[in-house]
Amino acid sequence: MPNMMKLMKQAASMQKNIEKLQGELAERTVEFSSGGGMVKAVAKGDGALASIKIDPKVIDPSDSEMLEDLVFTAVDGAIRAAKDMAAQEMSKITAGFNLPGM
């Protein structure tokens, strides 16, 4: 039974650390750009999109598809980078604690 108590304490400690990390990730940002920096997207570590910046030079009313592609690429890249950052940080907390799904 002592091992079970130790495991429960470790799980409680890990839960606190995860909650703290989630708060910190919500404040951290990553940036991804496309079109040679013409479109920039910033995402928060919790996966929320924080901002999009579009250089006016890339706005061509006759070619909206290109702008759509650039925006999509920048946003997708930023969200993926945010997820990667969160996963890396989470793995630091859960390392050595082998539970399915963690």
MOGIKA-V962677 format. One record per backbone hydrogen bond with DSSP energy under -1.0 kcal/mol. NH is the residue of the N-H (numbers start at 1). CO is the residue of the C=O. If there is no record, write none. Layout:
nh=NH co=CO
nh=NH co=CO
This chain:
nh=5 co=1
nh=6 co=2
nh=7 co=3
nh=8 co=4
nh=9 co=5
nh=10 co=6
nh=11 co=7
nh=12 co=8
nh=13 co=9
nh=14 co=10
nh=15 co=11
nh=16 co=12
nh=17 co=13
nh=18 co=14
nh=19 co=15
nh=20 co=16
nh=21 co=17
nh=22 co=18
nh=23 co=19
nh=24 co=20
nh=25 co=21
nh=26 co=22
nh=27 co=24
nh=28 co=24
nh=30 co=43
nh=32 co=41
nh=34 co=39
nh=39 co=34
nh=40 co=53
nh=41 co=32
nh=42 co=51
nh=43 co=30
nh=44 co=48
nh=45 co=25
nh=45 co=28
nh=47 co=44
nh=50 co=42
nh=51 co=42
nh=53 co=40
nh=55 co=38
nh=58 co=55
nh=59 co=56
nh=63 co=60
nh=67 co=63
nh=68 co=64
nh=69 co=65
nh=70 co=66
nh=71 co=67
nh=72 co=68
nh=73 co=69
nh=74 co=70
nh=75 co=71
nh=76 co=72
nh=77 co=73
nh=78 co=74
nh=79 co=75
nh=80 co=76
nh=81 co=77
nh=82 co=78
nh=83 co=79
nh=84 co=80
nh=85 co=81
nh=86 co=82
nh=87 co=83
nh=88 co=84
nh=89 co=85
nh=90 co=86
nh=91 co=87
nh=92 co=88
nh=94 co=90
nh=95 co=91
nh=97 co=94
nh=99 co=97
nh=102 co=99
